[in-house]
Amino acid sequence: MGMPLRSEDERALGSRFGRAVRRRREDRGWSQEQLANRAELNRSYMGEIERGAVMPSLATAAKLALALDLPLAELIAQCEQLAG
């Protein structure tokens, strides 16, 4: 499971990661439930990730990248691009 986000920097990073995941999911026309199933995650946890409420572990981020059919580095790069 992910960790609750405490500092302002952590919350901003969590928000960017969640937006990056949501964009890729929506690009594919998938629901949160479809992505959660593909990544073997709970749907409500998927929602928390996309809202930036939690920061997923590296293993969970890798599962999401695999489910989205892209390298983890690309998902992280998209997160960084959202920083500006």
Helices and strands as residue ranges (DSSP letters): E 3-4, H 8-27, H 32-39, H 43-51, E 54-55, H 58-67, H 72-81
